[in-house]
């Protein structure tokens, strides 16, 4: 530790950053965010991060509810640890609230002292969709998506569309499907507001949406597989399995499978986890994000390709740090002086 960097006689401050401030910094430059995500994946797959298993607080009487703790550390120049605490309460949508809420604490990598407390549902959603878009770019080799079907038309779907538009993807048509047609129509109106020239269709059936897609993106709250007919994917689309639990084990086993992190994806009853338990081996795993970046992955073009990003805590730390650095000196950042009181050793 560099002793000249720390002065125990000075107050230890805490920065607090709310949603509006964070959104302003995250929505302005998606290209920069994509580079942060890619470099963090590179660092992760070269051993420059620590990303333990997520921890789930679950409720036996309310099995669809959970709160997840994602601790992580990013070394190198970032040198920050932290933890995201994210609640998923699907019933919230029935009363007009978003399903997820989250907060992020960032800790100094040398002292362990918390230095920032941040609203994190926006950070979490942004890192989710930007990592998905980055993975799609590597898989496609271009930013020409063709017809993009989005299953589940809530907040993550909205952010996914925003990321594709702001990263200059060429989308021939968005195909929307949700069990609640009101959500699909709301997403269609949002897409129209982004660019009135974008073609958008609300599909009548799930099968129609899946079978018509060049790129298929799932952003649902499903707890178990509901896409179980492999023939729906006979046209071999690229699938972004954001919600992780939408596809049967049989579909996973019959596809190319790319994960952001293999061990993390094979947990928590995700579709890949179900495939792993059914097969008893990892032979269905094609590769991970690091292989996409270095070009070493080999895909069978006669199969669907499914990218399943479990969502790594190191990405939350990286984007949290991006916002923290970008907002330095911003008067809207709340600074609590002497948050820890007298923190000197004696």
N, C-alpha and C positions, 0 to 999 in steps of 0.2 A: 504494500500500500504506500502511496506517495503521501508522506506526512505533510508536505507543504500544501496539499490540496484541501486539507481539512483543518478547520479551526474550531475547537470545541468551545471557545469563548463566544462564538457567534451563534445567533439563534438558528435553530434547525427549522426551516420553513417547509410547509406543505403546500403544493399547488393543487387547486381543485378546478377541473375543467368540465363544463356542462355540455349537454347535447348540441345546442345551437352553435357553440364555438367549435366543437369538434367537427360537426357536419360542414362548417364553412371551410375548414382546412382539408377535409377529406374529399369534398365534392369538386374541388377546383382543378385537380390535376391527376386524373386516373392513370396517365402514362407513367408518372413518377411513382405512384402507388404500385403499379405492376412491377416496376423495377425493384422496389423494396421487397415485394413478395418473392420475386425470382431469386434475388440475392440472398434472402433469408433461407429459402429452400436449399440453395447451394451450400450455405453455411451449415445448415442442419445435416445435410447428407455427407458433409466432409468432417463432421464431428465437432463443429463449433457452437453447438447449443446443448442444452439439457431440457428434455421434454418428457417428464414422467407421465404415467397413465393419468387420465382424468379420474376424478373422484365424484361419485354420484350420490346425492342425497335423494332417496326415493321414499315414497309414501305408500305403504301397503293398502290403505283404504282409498287412495287416489292414484292408481298405477300410471296414469297418463301424465302425472306431474313429476318434475324432477328439477333439482338445482345441481349444477355441475361446477366443480372447481378445477381449473386448469392452471397449475403452476408451471413455470418455465423460466429458463435463463438463456439470454443471448450474449455470447462472449464478444471478444474483439472490441472494436471501437464503440459499439453500443453499450456493452458492459452493464446490462440491466437484468435484474430478476423481476418477477412479478407474478400475479395471480389474477385470473379472470373468474368471476363468480356470476354465472349466468343461469337464470331461471327460465324454464320452459313450462308454461301453463297453457296448454292448448284451449282450454275452456274460456280463456280470456276473450277470444274472438267473438264469443256469443254475447258479450256485453260491450263490444266495440273497442276493446283494448288489444294491443299487440300481444302476440303469444309470448315473446321473449323480453326480458329485461336483464340488464347486466351492468356490472361495474368492474373496473380494472385498477389495481394498485401496482405501481411501479416502485421498485426498490433499487437503491444505489448498489451497484455490483461490488463495491469495495467494503462499504460499511454495513450493508443490509438495511439501512434506514429507508423507510418509505419516503419518496420524494413527490409523488403525485397520486391523486385519486381522481379517476376519470369515469364519466358515463361511458359505457362500453357496448351498448346494443348496436350503435352505429359502427363502431370499430369492428365488432364481431361480424356484422352483416357485410361490411365493406371488404374485410379480408376474405370472407367466404366467397363472395362473387368475383372479386378480382383474381383470387387464386384459381377459381373455376375458369375464368376467361383466359388466364395465362396458360392453364393446362390445355384448353381448347385450341389456343393458338399453336402450341407445339404439336398437337395431334393433327390439326388441319394443315399446318405449314403455310397458312395465309390467314387473312381476316375475312374470307368469304364463307359465310355460314350456310347459305341456302335457306331452306325453310327450318325455322327454329320453333319447336313445340315446347311449351312450358306447362307442366302439370302441377297444379297448385298455384293459385294466383294471389298470394298474400304479399307481405312486406319483403321477403327475400326475393320473390319473383320480380317485384318492382325494382329492387336494387340490382338484380341481375340484368334486367333490361337497360337500366341506367349505365351499367358498366359497359355493356356491348355498344351502346350508342356513343358513349364518351370515349371509347377506345377505337372508334371509327370502324366498327365491323360493318360489313355489307350483308344485310339480312334481306333475303327476297320476300319473306313473309313470316310474321309471328303467328303461331297457331296456339290458341289459349284453351285450356280446359281446367275447370274446377267443378267440384260437386255442387258448389253454390254458384249459380250463373251470375249472381250479383257481383261476386268477386272478379269473375272473368270480365264482365263489362266494365268494372272499375279500372282494371288493369288496361283494358283496351283504351279507355278514355285517357289514362295516364300516358300511354304510348303516343296517342294522338297529340297530346300536349307537348311531348318532346320533339316530335317531328311529324307533321301532318302528312308527309309523303310516304311514311312507313305503311306497309300493308299489314293489316291485322285481321284475323278471323277468329271468332269464338266457335269452337268445334262442338258438335252435338254429343259426341261420345268419346270416351277415353281411347278406344281402339282406333277411331278415325284420326285422332291427334298423333298417337304413337306411330301408326303405319304411314302417315304422310310426312314424317319428319326426316330431315337430313341430320339435324342436331336435336337431341331430346334432352330436356333439362327437367329434373324432378325437384320441386321445392315444396313438399307437402309436410304434414305432421303425422304421417302414417307410422304406426308402430309395428306393422307386419306387412309382408309382401302382398300386393294386389295386382301387380303385373306379372303374370305367371305363364302366359302363352308365348313360347319362343317364336312362333310363326309371325307374331306382330313385329319382330325385329329381323325378319328375313332379308330386309333391304340393307342390313348392316350399317345402321346409323352410328354416329358418335353420341354416346350417352354421358351426360354430366349428372352423376348420381349424388346430388347435393344433400338430399334428405336421407340417403343411406339405407333405408329400409323398404324400398318400394318394389324391389325385384326378387323373384324366387331364387332359391339356390341353384335350380336347374339352369336358369338364364345366366347367372354368374358363371357357372361351370362351363357353359358353352360359348363364352365370350373372351376377348382380350380384356385383361383387368389391370388397370394402372391405378396405383394408390399414391396419396401424398406421403404416407408412411405405412409400410406393410403391417407392422405389429399393432399399431394403433387401430387400423381399420378392422383387424380380425378380433374385435371385441364388441361387447355391448349389443349383441344380437343384430348387428348390421347385416345387410344382405351378404357381404363377403364373409362375415363371421358364420352365418348359416351354411354357406357353401363349404367353409373350412370344416365345420362340425360334421357335415354330411359326407364329405369326401375323405376326411381324416388326413389330408395333406395340403400342401401349398402349391401343388403343381399348376393350379389354375392362375397363379399370380404371374403376370407378364413383366411387371416392373414398377418402379416408383418415379416420383417427380424428378429425382436426380438423374434418372436414365433419360427422361424426356429432355432435360437441359443439355446433357452431353451427347445426345443423339445415339446412344447405345441400345435403345429399345428396339425390338423387332416385333412387328404386329402382323397378324394374319388378316389380310384384307377380306377374307371370306367369312369373317366373324364380325359381330358387333364389337365395338370397343367401348368399354365402360370405365370412365374415370371417377373414382370414389374418393373425394377429399374428406377425410375424417374431421379435419380442422385442428391445426396444431396451435398450442398456446404460444409458441415462439412467434407466430404471425401476429398475435394480439400485442405482444411486447414490441415487436418491430414497428407496427403501425402506431401504437401508443407513443413510442419514442419519436416517430415522424411528426406527430401532432405536437408533442411537447417541445421539440426543437423549433418547429415552424411558428409556434405561438409565443415563443420567448419574447417578452416585452409587450405582449398584447394586454391592454388594460382590462380586457374582459376576463382574463385569468384571475381567479380568486387566490390570493396568497395569504396563508395563515402563518403569521410570524410566531416563532417560538412554540411551534406545535408540540414539541416534545419536552418543553420546559428546560431545566438544567440537565443537559446530556453529557456534561464533562465527567471524566472518570472520577475525579476527586473534587 
